[in-house]
Amino acid sequence: MSSGELITLIAASIRRERERAGLSLTELARRAGIAKSTLSQLESGLGNPSVETLWALGVALEVPFSRLVESQRPDVRVIRAGEGPVTYSEQAGYAATLLASCPPGARRDIYRVAVEPGRPRNSQPHMAGTTEHVVLSTGRALVGPTDDPVELAPGDYVVYPGSLPHVFKALEPGTAAVMVMEHR
């Protein structure tokens, strides 16, 4: 990559990360300890930032240095059924496979869950502001707040506060769902 291409890449990266963080030029410059005019030039592709300046910007933006100097490639990821990191419940026939964690600036996790009949998966309240979305893929299940779960069939969707005690109980073998947890 030529130096001109690198400067263009850095300019776009700084602007992208500043906007993602919701910071003005003035606020980012203040947090990084650099002049606003310097930051403006960098974002315009007119500057040639030092390593120290990029480190200061990375710290102020709460991103790794690499995020400012590497090109962002589209991130396409496929996790086939039966693959991915699985966590099992000690209490029930319940397995959760993390499909996607929260990237910087996002506040959601996506899981594929596989549940077998037997003891229900009783969850204690998560942090305040957590919401769970569940789409049942196969089987039947009771899902939702512990004191008022709803019965789901394939294709059914439920949303409920994850900040309350909640339950997931399979009513048929081979029950599976996709769960999205939002965090505020």
N, C-alpha and C positions, 0 to 999 in steps of 0.2 A: 504494500500500500504506500502510495506516495505521501509526502508530508502534507500536500494540499488536500488529499483525500482524508487523511487522518484529522486534519483541522476541521473539515466539513463534518466528519463523523462526530467529533467531540462537541462541536457547536450544536448539532441536532440532539445529541445525548443530554447535554446540560439543559437545553430548553425542554426536552421531553420530561426529564426527571423533576425539573422545577415545577412544571405544570402539573405533573402527577402529584407532587407534594402540596400543591395549592399555594405556592409562595410567589410573591412579587419579586421583581428584580432587586428592589431595595432591600427586602427582608432577607433574601438569599445572600446578597452581598454582605449585609450586616453579620449574618450567622457565620459566614465563611471568613470574615475579616479581610475582605478585598473591596476595592472601590467599585461602586455601581457602574461607572464608565468602563472599567475593565471587564466586568461581567457582561455588559451590553455588547462590547466588542467580541468577546468570546462566543456569545450566542449568535452573533452575526457572521461568524467565521473569519473575523478580521484579526484575531489575536493568535498568539502562539503560547499557550499556557505552559507553565512549568509544572513539574511533578508535584511540587509543594502546593501550587494553586489547585491542581486537580484533587489532591488529597483533602485539602480544606473544603472544597466543594462537595466531595463524596461524604465527608463527615457531616457537613451541614445538611445534606440531602438524605442522610442515613442510608446510603447505598455503597456497595463496594466500589473501590477504585475502578475495577474492571468494567463496571456498568457504564462508565463514562468514556472508555476507550475501545470497547469491542462493539462490533456491529450487532444489532439486534436482529436475529433471524426469527422468522415465524416459528413458534414453538408448537409443533404438531406432535402429539403423543398419543399412542394407542396402547391401551392395557386390555389384553385379551382376557376373556373369562378364564378364571383359574390362575391368573397372574396377579402380581402386585403384593404390597406388604399387608399381611393379614394379622389382625389382632383378635384373639379369642376371649370370650367371657368365661370366667370361672364359675359363674352362677347358672348359666343356661347354654343351650346349644345355639350359640350366636357367634357369628364371625363377621367382622367389619374389615373391608378392604379399602384403604385410602386410595382414592382415585386422583385427587388433586388437593393440595393444601393451599392456603392463602398466600398468594404472591404479595409483594409489597404493595400497599394501597388497596388491596382487596380484603374483604372480610367474609370469606366463605370457605368451607371445606366440603368436598364431595366424597361420599362413601357408597360402596356397593355392600349390602349386608345380606348374609345368608343365615336363615334362622330355622331351627327344627323345633317341633312340638316338644313340650316338657316344661321345665321351669321358665317363666318369663324373664326377659332382660329388664330389670328394674333399674332405672337411672336416677341418680340423685340430681338435684338442680345444677345446671351449668351456670356460668357467670351471667349476671344481669344483662338483658338485651339479647340473649341468644334465642334464635328461632330455628326450629327444625321443620324441614319440608320432606315428606316421604311420598314416593310413588311406588306402589306395589307392582312388582314385575310378574311374579308367579306365586301360587298358593293363596292362602287367606291368613289374615292376621288381625289382632287387636293392637292398635297403635294410638298413642297420644297421652294426654295427662293421666296419671295413675288413677285419679278418681272419676274419670269419664273418657276412657279410650273408645275409639270407633273401630268397627269391623271394616277391613278393606279387602277388596277382591282385586284381581289383576287389572291394572290401568287406573285404579283409584288413587287419589291424591289427598293428603291431609297436611295441614300446617298447624303448628302449636308452639307455645312458648317453651323452649328448652330450659328456661330458668325456673320451671316448676318440676316436681318429680314426675317422671313419665315412664311409660312401659312399651315394650315391643314383645308380643306373644304370638308365636306361630300357631296356627290352627290346623295346618296341613304340612306334611313333609315337603321338603324342597321349596319352602317359602323364601323369596328373595325380593329385595327392594333397592331403590336408589334413594339415599338420604343426602340432603344438602343442609349443612349447618351454617347459619348466618351469625356473625358476631358483630356487635355494635360497640 
